[in-house]
Amino acid sequence: MASNTEAVSAKRLFKYVYRLGLIRGPYTLLRLLTPQRCVRVRLPSSEKPVFIRTGTSDVPTFEKVFITQEYDFDYYPNVRPELIIDAGANVGYASLFFARRFPHSRIIAVEPERSNFELLLRNIEPYAQIAPLQAALWPRHTRLKIENPDDQPWAFRVREAEPGEHDTVEGVTVSELLTLAGKSSVDILKVDIEGSEREVFGSNWEQWLNKVDVMVIELHDWLRPGCSTAFYRATTQFGFRQHICGENVVLLRSA
């Protein structure tokens, strides 16, 4: 009988073959298993490269978006979304997915950490519709600090900066992002902000929550207890319909 490791490896290989093809799938997986380096990967039906830092959380993030396709729902609006906000954009994979799925939409990719943001810029360079913003989603405009700079790239968390602290980033609100985009509502709001949802949905949500049509969020109570409590306390009164898709909670505004 095959070991669990072999079974998982075979399943992983099958997913790559299924999504990327009989030749490109195994070749891509092999490249992602190499020691730390930045590799260039091409997706089917696209000549635009995707950059991945092997040996980091870029690999499971890439798999989540493009292999498992955890953002490929049947719940998106039937009309073409005009504005998508990707809060916690990391290195840009979700933004790339949305750009490929909705080529006529405008996407604001919000990511606070410098090394992630630099790779995000490389990944989105061919996509004029994606506007990058080095910042973090927060309930008010302030300065924030990365509190765990030595963790994996997908796990960076922020806190409000103390007076005089250096290497801070801007904290921005959904309302400010709507103003930046010149829009009165957001068609799709994707939120993966490593526990900051406790703060974002803990105050000032009255200013923007009724302007969101679809929300895709990953809750992180295991990082910051109280994330789900704050989220559901804010959202339940708006009559959203809820679906669970993998690690994501999907809320749809009722007609």
C-alpha positions as CSV (number, residue, x, y, z in Angstrom):
1,M,0.0,0.0,0.0
2,A,1.3,3.5,-0.9
3,S,2.3,5.7,2.0
4,N,0.3,8.8,2.9
5,T,3.1,10.9,1.5
6,E,3.1,9.1,-1.8
7,A,-0.7,9.4,-2.0
8,V,-0.7,13.1,-1.3
9,S,2.1,13.6,-3.9
10,A,0.1,11.6,-6.5
11,K,-3.0,13.7,-5.8
12,R,-1.0,16.9,-6.0
13,L,0.5,15.9,-9.3
14,F,-2.9,15.0,-10.7
15,K,-4.2,18.4,-9.8
16,Y,-1.3,20.1,-11.7
17,V,-1.9,17.9,-14.7
18,Y,-5.6,18.6,-14.6
19,R,-5.1,22.4,-14.4
20,L,-2.0,23.0,-16.4
21,G,-1.8,20.0,-18.8
22,L,0.0,16.7,-19.2
23,I,3.4,18.3,-19.9
24,R,3.2,21.7,-18.3
25,G,1.7,20.4,-15.1
26,P,4.5,18.1,-14.0
27,Y,7.1,20.5,-15.3
28,T,5.7,23.3,-13.2
29,L,5.4,21.2,-10.1
30,L,9.0,20.0,-10.4
31,R,10.2,23.6,-10.7
32,L,8.3,24.7,-7.6
33,L,10.0,21.9,-5.6
34,T,13.5,23.3,-6.3
35,P,15.4,25.1,-3.6
36,Q,14.7,28.8,-3.0
37,R,14.7,30.8,-6.1
38,C,12.2,32.9,-8.0
39,V,10.7,31.0,-10.9
40,R,8.6,32.1,-13.8
41,V,5.5,30.0,-14.6
42,R,3.1,30.4,-17.5
43,L,-0.6,29.6,-17.1
44,P,-2.8,28.0,-19.8
45,S,-4.1,30.4,-22.5
46,S,-1.7,33.1,-21.3
47,E,1.8,34.2,-22.3
48,K,2.0,36.5,-19.3
49,P,4.3,35.1,-16.6
50,V,3.6,34.4,-12.9
51,F,6.5,34.8,-10.6
52,I,6.8,32.4,-7.6
53,R,9.4,32.3,-4.8
54,T,10.0,28.6,-4.2
55,G,10.6,27.4,-0.7
56,T,8.1,30.0,0.6
57,S,4.4,30.3,1.1
58,D,4.1,31.6,-2.4
59,V,3.9,28.0,-3.5
60,P,0.7,27.0,-1.5
61,T,-0.7,30.4,-2.3
62,F,-0.2,29.8,-6.0
63,E,-1.8,26.4,-5.6
64,K,-4.8,27.8,-3.7
65,V,-5.6,30.3,-6.5
66,F,-4.6,28.5,-9.7
67,I,-4.6,24.8,-9.0
68,T,-7.3,24.3,-6.4
69,Q,-9.0,27.5,-7.7
70,E,-10.5,28.5,-4.4
71,Y,-11.8,31.8,-5.8
72,D,-13.6,30.2,-8.7
73,F,-17.2,30.4,-7.5
74,D,-20.6,30.4,-9.2
75,Y,-21.6,33.2,-7.0
76,Y,-20.2,36.2,-8.8
77,P,-22.5,38.8,-10.4
78,N,-24.0,37.9,-13.7
79,V,-23.1,41.4,-14.9
80,R,-19.5,42.4,-15.4
81,P,-18.0,43.7,-12.1
82,E,-16.6,47.2,-12.4
83,L,-14.6,47.3,-9.2
84,I,-12.8,44.6,-7.3
85,I,-10.8,45.2,-4.2
86,D,-8.2,42.6,-3.2
87,A,-7.4,43.3,0.4
88,G,-4.4,41.3,1.5
89,A,-3.2,40.8,-2.0
90,N,0.1,39.1,-1.0
91,V,2.1,38.7,-4.3
92,G,-0.9,39.3,-6.5
93,Y,-2.2,35.8,-7.4
94,A,-5.9,36.5,-6.5
95,S,-5.7,39.8,-8.4
96,L,-4.4,37.9,-11.5
97,F,-7.2,35.4,-11.2
98,F,-9.8,38.2,-11.1
99,A,-8.1,40.0,-14.0
100,R,-8.3,36.8,-16.1
101,R,-11.9,36.0,-15.0
102,F,-13.1,39.6,-15.4
103,P,-10.9,41.3,-18.0
104,H,-13.0,44.5,-18.0
105,S,-13.0,45.1,-14.3
106,R,-10.8,47.5,-12.3
107,I,-8.9,45.9,-9.5
108,I,-7.2,47.5,-6.5
109,A,-4.6,45.2,-5.0
110,V,-3.8,46.2,-1.4
111,E,-0.7,44.7,0.2
112,P,1.3,46.1,3.2
113,E,4.6,44.1,3.2
114,R,7.5,45.4,1.1
115,S,8.9,42.1,-0.4
116,N,5.4,40.9,-1.2
117,F,4.5,44.2,-2.8
118,E,7.7,44.2,-4.9
119,L,6.8,40.7,-6.3
120,L,3.2,41.8,-6.7
121,L,4.4,44.6,-9.0
122,R,6.3,42.1,-11.2
123,N,3.2,39.8,-11.4
124,I,0.7,42.5,-12.3
125,E,3.0,44.5,-14.7
126,P,1.2,43.2,-17.8
127,Y,-2.2,44.0,-16.4
128,A,-3.1,47.7,-16.7
129,Q,-6.4,47.1,-15.0
130,I,-4.8,46.2,-11.7
131,A,-3.8,49.2,-9.5
132,P,-1.3,48.3,-6.7
133,L,-1.4,50.0,-3.3
134,Q,1.2,49.4,-0.6
135,A,-1.1,49.7,2.4
136,A,-3.3,47.6,4.7
137,L,-7.0,47.5,5.2
138,W,-8.0,49.1,8.5
139,P,-11.1,50.7,10.1
140,R,-9.6,54.2,10.1
141,H,-6.8,56.0,8.3
142,T,-3.6,55.6,10.3
143,R,0.0,54.2,10.2
144,L,0.5,50.5,10.7
145,K,3.5,48.3,11.5
146,I,4.2,44.7,10.4
147,E,4.3,42.8,13.7
148,N,5.8,39.5,12.5
149,P,8.4,40.4,9.7
150,D,10.2,37.0,10.0
151,D,7.1,34.8,9.3
152,Q,6.2,33.3,5.9
153,P,5.1,35.8,3.3
154,W,1.4,34.8,3.5
155,A,1.3,35.3,7.3
156,F,2.3,39.0,7.8
157,R,0.1,40.8,10.3
158,V,-0.2,44.5,11.1
159,R,-0.9,46.6,14.2
160,E,-1.2,50.3,14.8
161,A,2.2,51.9,14.9
162,E,3.6,53.6,18.0
163,P,4.7,57.2,17.7
164,G,8.2,57.4,16.2
165,E,8.2,53.9,14.8
166,H,9.9,53.5,11.4
167,D,9.1,51.3,8.4
168,T,5.4,51.8,8.8
169,V,2.7,51.5,6.1
170,E,-0.6,53.3,5.5
171,G,-3.8,51.9,6.9
172,V,-6.7,52.6,4.6
173,T,-10.4,52.1,4.8
174,V,-12.8,50.6,2.2
175,S,-14.4,54.1,2.0
176,E,-11.1,55.6,1.0
177,L,-10.5,52.9,-1.6
178,L,-14.0,53.7,-3.1
179,T,-13.0,57.3,-3.3
180,L,-9.7,56.4,-4.9
181,A,-11.5,54.4,-7.5
182,G,-14.2,57.1,-8.0
183,K,-16.9,54.5,-7.3
184,S,-19.9,54.4,-4.9
185,S,-19.9,50.6,-4.4
186,V,-17.6,47.6,-4.8
187,D,-18.7,44.6,-6.8
188,I,-16.3,42.1,-5.2
189,L,-14.4,42.6,-2.0
190,K,-11.9,39.9,-1.3
191,V,-10.5,40.0,2.3
192,D,-7.5,37.8,3.4
193,I,-5.8,40.0,6.0
194,E,-4.5,37.6,8.7
195,G,-6.6,38.6,11.6
196,S,-7.1,42.2,10.9
197,E,-10.7,41.5,10.1
198,R,-11.3,41.7,13.9
199,E,-10.5,45.4,13.6
200,V,-11.9,46.1,10.2
201,F,-15.3,44.7,11.2
202,G,-15.1,45.9,14.7
203,S,-15.7,49.6,14.0
204,N,-16.7,52.1,11.3
205,W,-18.1,49.3,9.1
206,E,-21.3,51.3,8.9
207,Q,-19.6,53.7,6.5
208,W,-19.1,51.1,3.7
209,L,-20.6,47.6,4.4
210,N,-23.9,48.4,2.6
211,K,-21.9,49.3,-0.5
212,V,-20.5,45.8,-1.0
213,D,-22.2,43.3,-3.4
214,V,-20.1,40.2,-3.0
215,M,-17.5,39.6,-0.2
216,V,-15.0,36.7,-0.1
217,I,-13.3,36.5,3.2
218,E,-11.0,34.1,5.1
219,L,-11.5,34.4,8.9
220,H,-8.5,33.9,11.2
221,D,-9.8,33.3,14.7
222,W,-6.8,31.0,15.4
223,L,-4.6,34.1,15.0
224,R,-6.8,36.7,16.6
225,P,-9.7,35.4,18.6
226,G,-12.8,37.4,17.9
227,C,-12.5,37.7,14.2
228,S,-15.7,35.8,13.4
229,T,-17.6,37.5,16.2
230,A,-16.8,40.9,14.8
231,F,-17.5,39.9,11.3
232,Y,-20.9,38.3,11.9
233,R,-21.9,41.0,14.3
234,A,-21.4,43.6,11.5
235,T,-22.7,41.6,8.5
236,T,-25.8,39.7,9.8
237,Q,-28.0,42.8,9.8
238,F,-27.6,43.4,6.1
239,G,-29.3,40.2,5.0
240,F,-26.4,38.7,3.0
241,R,-26.7,35.2,1.8
242,Q,-23.8,33.0,2.9
243,H,-21.9,30.2,1.3
244,I,-18.8,28.3,2.6
245,C,-16.2,27.6,-0.1
246,G,-13.1,25.9,1.2
247,E,-11.5,28.3,3.7
248,N,-13.6,31.2,2.4
249,V,-16.9,32.6,3.5
250,V,-18.8,34.1,0.6
251,L,-21.5,36.7,1.2
252,L,-23.9,37.8,-1.5
253,R,-26.1,40.8,-1.2
254,S,-29.8,39.7,-1.3
255,A,-31.8,41.0,-4.3
